[in-house]
């Protein structure tokens, strides 16, 4: 097998009907695998013609499942098996690989008919024993033993590749690590476990399965954009990633992987489905045990507060605010930090905003709000926090000893700067009057998942000086990359990020609103010209 094989899975109807997806597959894939069962002789002829080069040599190989996934419920009867054999004989010369289901298709007539080099044997395991919390070695766990037993059974029949699909990505990787075969891959096929497909590339067969339909993180276009599939390093010495909620549309994987590739850094950056401290500890220990050490993480809600209390903090600011958004592992030593202050400080300097002496209202007493409030207070601002609920406001007051009031008490005309960290879902959630925003104010937005949001609209309409959420996101990404790797994000990666942000802005904000964002000449956010670099501030 070649050093890198990308297999795009799709349906016959989608491939024939969607020209864009077809061209994507032909330009980025080695094999196109059709999952909806063995197609008709006529459709296979059309598919074969589409994937062959101008001189008749296949540029992309053609793979067909024996039957659709939803039909994997029973063994073949004698009549259907005879018809299937006849069909396979007719299309054998046009199909490069046939997928055989390990439970139902490994029968003598089919094995005698399909050569070993054309077989893809897939085993789908619907349930797997939960990994124990105790320190039992991986190879002694029930889940591992299940995978090993099933693979031993399947490997009695020679094949081009064996695929194990199971509901536990870490167990799949542990199996690959200790099995050490370049003819088997194993992963969790759930969208939120897509990271296991990428990591499996480094533990078993050098193959990655992606979906051709552009509807999820597992689509070929999303995986190429986020993980740079076509330029994956041959070997890696570590893994980075992002954890928490609402990470599906994060720009972190795209940005970090573009930076890592530009630096030829032997690591990858992935989405991880981690939502608790216990799960995080489990991942750190188990990935390290299979030589895929977790080097660092970008941390989002709801974990920003808990990791700051459970791991050593690198700075007093993190301890004081109980907030962290970066976790770094170095020589088995874990430290947490934040880039909220760095991202904000750099933008203030780039936009020539002198914060000392100004009256600042910070909306939100969550992790970002507390970092912002403490950072601006230390820079000489007069800071007041406002929050919707009492509990977070009480915590912020206890930690920071700054005024914390109800959002309903906000009087906008009493402040020079408004910083928003609350993702208001609709205008009615704003229990203050946004029409009281005044033109002399500076508006700073930490919200970028909803762009532009209602409050940003109001600020723009009133002609306020605006630092929007996408500017803040960019500044955060650059500082996070430096925190995790010790390197500045390379210009090539900055260009990739800037193109995506520019597209988001062009789709989400009108020309009038763009015009009122102040210091427009700085909207390309080049580091040149800033009084300090990310390295100096970090």
N, C-alpha and C positions, 0 to 999 in steps of 0.2 A: 504494500500500500504506500502511496506517496506520503510525504511528510505532513500534508494538510489536505483533508478532504471535506468539503462542505456539501451537505446533502439538504436540498430544499424539498419539503413535503407539501403537497398540494393535491387538489382534485383535478381530474381531466377537464371538467367543464370550466373551471377557473383558468387553467393554463391556456386552453384554446380561446377563451373569450377575452382575456385581459392581456392586451399587448404590452402594457407597461410591466406587469409582473413577469411576463414571458421574457422580455429583454433583460430584466434584472437577473433572472435565473440563468440565462445563457451567458451573461457577462460575469457573474460572481460565483457560480456553483460548478461543482464537478459532477454531481449526480442530481437529477430531478426524480423524486420518488412520488408516485401516485398512490394515494392511500385508500381510494374508494373502490378497490377490487380490480380484478383483471378486466381491462377495457375490451371493447369489441375489436375485432381484427382491423376494421376500417379506422377506428380512432387510434389504434396503436401505429398504424401506417402513417397517419397524419402527424402524430407525436414524434415518431422516429425521423420523419422528414424535417420537422422543425428544429430538432436538436443536432442534426448532422451538419457538418461544414460544407463548404462549396465543392469540395472534391470527394464528398461521400464519406469522409472519416468523421466519426462522432467527436465533436468538441466537448459535448456534455453527454454523460451516459444516462440511459433510461432505465428506471427501476419501477416495477409494478408489485403491489401487494396481491397475493393470491385472492384475497377477498377483503371486503370493507371491514373496518374496525368494529362497526356495529353488528356485523354478522359473526363475530367470534364467540359463538355461544354453544356450538356443538360440532361433533366430528362430521366428516364427509360421509354421505351414504354412497353406496356402490354406483348408482346412476350418476349422481353429481360428480363423483370422482372421475368417472369415465369421460364425461363431457369436459371436465377441467383439463384432463390429460390431452384430449384432442385439441383443445384451444391452445394450450401451451406449445404443443408441437408446431402449430401453424405460425405462432408469433416468436418462436425461440430465437430466430436470427435477428429480430429487431429489438428484443428486450435484453438489456445487459445484466440485470439483476432481478430476481424474484424474492419478495419477502415471504418467508414462511413463519406462521405463528407456531411457537414452540409447543403449545398445548394440543393443537388440533391438526397441524399440517405436516408433522414429521412422520409421514407414513411411507411405506416402501414404494408404492407406485410413483409418488412425487419425487422422492429422493433418487430413485433410479432414473427419472426423466431429467431432472434439473442438475447440471454439473455443480460440484462443490464450489467452484470459483464464481458461480452465479447466485449463490444463496446468501440472503441476509436473514438470519434466524433471530426473531424477536420474541422475547419472553416478557409478558406483562404481569406484574405482581401487584395485586390490588391492596393487600394489607401486609404490613411488616411490623414485627414486634417493636414496641417503643424502646429507644435506647435507654438503658438504666442510668440512674443518677450516680450510682456507685462507680468506683474506679475499675470496673471490669475491663480487661484488654479487649480491643475491638473484635478480634477474631474469636472471642469466646461469647459474644453476644448472640442472641437468637436471630436478630435481623441479619447480621453478617453470615451466620451459618445457613440461613435460608437462601441468600443470594449465591453462596458458594455451592450449595447442594444443587440448586437449579442450573447453575452454569455447568457443573460437572455432567449433569444429565444431557444438556443441550450440546455440549462439546464432543459428545460421542459421535456426532455427525459433523463432518468437516464443512466449513463455510467461509465465505469471503469475510464476513464480520458477524459477530454476535452482539445483540443489543438487549440489555436488561433495563426495563422501565419499572421503577418502584417508587413508593410514596415517601422516600426519606433520602434526600440528597447526600447528607454526610455519610450515611451507611454505604451508599453506592460508591462514594469516593474511597472509603476505607477498603471496600472489596477490591476495587481496581488497584489500589496501592499495593496490597499484599498479594494480589493475583499476578500482577506484573506481566500482562499479555498485551501485545499490540493488535490483537484481533477482537477485542471485546470493549464495549463501552457500556456505561451504566449511569443513569441519572433519573431525577424526578422530573416528570413532564409537566408539572403545574407551572403556570406562568410566573408565579412569584418565586419559583425555585429555578429559574432559568440560569442562575449562576452555576448550578451543578453541571449543566451542559458544557460550559466553558472550562470549568476545572477538570472535568472528565477528559478533556483533550490532552491534559498533561499527565494523566494517570493511566490511560489505556490506549485504545486505538486513536490515531490522530484524525478523528472525525468529529464534526459538529453537525447536529441536526437542527434545522431552522424551518419555520413555516413560511410559505411563500405569500399567503394572504397577509396584507399589511394591517393587522387588527390587534396586535399585542406586542409585548416586549419580546416575544419569541419569533416575531417575523424577521425575515432575512434583512429587510431594510432597517429595522430597529436595531438588530444585533450588529449589523455592519456599522451603523452610525454610532452606537454606544460603545461597542467593544473593538472596533477596527478589526473585524474577522480576517480580512485579507492580509493584514500585516501583523497577526499575532506573533509574538516572539516564540522561537522554538523551545526555549526553556525559560522558567521564571524562578526567582528566589523569594517571592512573596506575593501577597494578595492585599489589595486595598478595597474599600467599598463604602457604601452608604447604607445606613440602617434607620429604622423608624417608620412612621406612617407617611402616606402620600408621597412616596418616592418614585412612583411609576413614571412620571413625566419629568423627573429631575434632570438637570443639565450636567450634573456632576460626573456621571460615567463618560459622557461624550468629551467633556473638557479634560478630565484627568487622563483618560486613555490617549487622547490626542497628544497631551503633554508627555506622557510616558513613552509613546512611540517616537516622538520627535527627539527625545533625549536618548533613545535606544536603551531605555531603562527596563530591566528584566522583571516586570511585574504587570499585573492587570488590576483593573478597578471595576467592581461589580455591584449590582443591586443585591442586598441580602435581606431575606425575610426574617428579621429579628425585631421582636417587639418587647422583650423583657430582659432584665439583667441576667437571669438564670440561663436563658438561651444564648446570650452573648458570651458568657463564661464557657458554655459548652462548645460553642464554635471556636473560640480562641484555643482551647486545649486540644480539641480533636483535629483541627486543621494543622496545628503545629506538629502533632504526632504523625501526620502523613506527609511531612515536608512541604506543606503549602501554608507557611506561617502567615497569619494575619498581621500585616505591618502597620495598618492604620485605618481609621474609619472617620467618615463624616457622619455626624449624629444629628438626627432631627427629632422632633416631638414624636412620642412622649418620653424619650429617653434622655433628653438634655439635662434634666434635673437629677435623675437618679444616678447617672454615671459620674456626675460631679461629686456625689456623696460617697460613692463606692470605690473610686479609684483615686490615687494621689493626683493632686492638681499641680500644674507646673508654675502657676502664678497665684498671687494673693487675690487677684480680681475674681478668679474662678471660685475660690473658696468663699469669698465674701458674698457673691451673688448666687451661689449654688447653681451655676449654669455653665455648661460646656457643650461645644458642638464639634470637637475634634478629639479623637482618641488615638494615641500613638503607642505602638509596641516596639521597644528597642531592647534587644538582648534579654527578652523575657520580662522586662520592666515596663509596666503600663503607666502612662501619664495622660491626663486629660487637660485640654486647653480650650480657648474660645477664639474665634476670629471675628465675632460681632464687633468688638471694639476696634480692631485693625481695619476692617472694611469701612466702618463709619469714619474713623479718623482720616484715612486716606482720601475719602470722598470730600470731606470738609476741607482738607488742604487743597485738593485739586480744584475745588470750586471757590477757593478763597473765602471761606466762611470762618470768621472769627467768633467762636462760641462763648468766650469768656465774658461774663457780665450779662449775658442774655437770659431772659426768662424762658424756660423750656417746659413744655407740656409733653409728657411721654404717655401715649395711650397703650395700656397693657402692662400688667405686672408679672407676666410670664418670664421665661428664661431670657429671651431677647430684650424685653422691656427692662429687666433689672440690669443687664449688662449695659444697655444704652444709658440708663439713668446714672449709673455709677461712673461710667466713662465721661459723660458730659459734666457731671458734678466735679470730677477730678480736674477737668479742664477749665473750671471756673464758672460754670453756668449755675443759675438758680433753678433747680429742677423740682417739678411736681409730677408725680405719677397718678394716672387715672385708670380705674379698672371697672369692669362690669360686675364682678363678684367680690364678696367680702374676703373670702379665704385667701386668695392670692394677694390681695391688697395688704392684708394683715401680715403675710409672710414677707412681702417686699419691705414693709415698714420695719419689721423686726430685723431683717438682714441689713438694710441700707440706712436706716434712721433718716429717711427722707419723707416728705409729706406724700401721703397716698390717699386720694379721694375717690368718691364714686364718679363714674363717667357722667352721670346726670348733673354733677356740679361743675362741669367744665365750662368756663367762660373764655371763649377764644380770644376776645379782645384784650385779655390780661397777659398774653404771651407773645414773645417774638418768634419763637420756633415751635413747630408742632411735629413730633415724631410719632408715627403710627406703626404699631406692631400687631394690630388686631385685624384678622381677615374678616371684615364685615361682609356677610353674605348678601345683604341687601341694605338699602338706604334706611329702612325702618329700624335696623339694628343700632343705628347711631342715635343714642339717647341725648344728643346735644344738637345744636342748630349749626350745620355746616355752612349755612349762608352767612354766618358771622365771621368766617375767615376774612382776614383783611390783607390787602395787597402788599403791605410791608412785611408780612410773615415769610418765613422760610418753612417749606413743607418737606419732610424727609420720610420716605415710605420704606418699610421693611417687608412689605407684602408683595410678592412677585408671582405666586401661583395664580392669583386673580389679577390679570393685567389687561387694561387699566381697571382699577376698582372705583367705586362711587366717590370715595373721598378724594382720590387723585383727580378724578374728573372735575370735582368742585374746585379744588385748588388750582387746577389748570385754567378753568373758565374764569376765575377771579384774578388771574395774572400773577399768582404767587411764584416765587422762586422755588423750583421743585428739584429734588433729588429723588427719582422714582425707584420703584422696587427692582427693576431690571439693572439699573446702575449699581444698586446695592448688591444684587446677586452676583454681578460680575466681579465686583471688588472682593466679595466674600470668597468666590471660587479661586481667585488668584492667591489670596492669602492662605486659603486652606491647602492649596497645592504646595505652597512653600512650607507650611507647617508640617505636612506629611512627608515630603521628600527632601526638604532642605534645598530645593532648586526653585528658581523663578520659572513660571510657566513660559515655555518658549514662544517666540513670535508666531510660529506656524499654528500652534494651538490657540493662541489669542485670536488669530484670524478666524479659525473655525467657530470659536465661541461668539465672536462679534457678528458673524454672519447669521447665526441662529437668533441672537438677541435682536439684531436689526429686523429680521423677519417677524419676530414676535411683536416688535413695536409697530411695524408697518401694518400688521393685521389687526392690532389691538388699539391703535390710537390714531386720531384724525390729524390731518396736516395742521389744523389750528392748534391742537393740543401740543403737537411736537414743537411748534414755534415758541410756545411760552416756557418750555424747559430751559432754564437759564444756563448761560455759559455753553451755548450749543456747540461752539468750536471744540469743546472737550468731550463731546458725546462719543467720539471714537475711543476715549478712555486710554490713550497711550500713556505708558508709565513715564515717558520723557516729559520733563517739565514739572513733575511733582517735586516738592521740596524734599520729600523722603521716599525711599523705595520700600517695597514690601519687606525686603530683607532687613532694612534698618528698623522698621517699626516692629516686625515680628521678633 
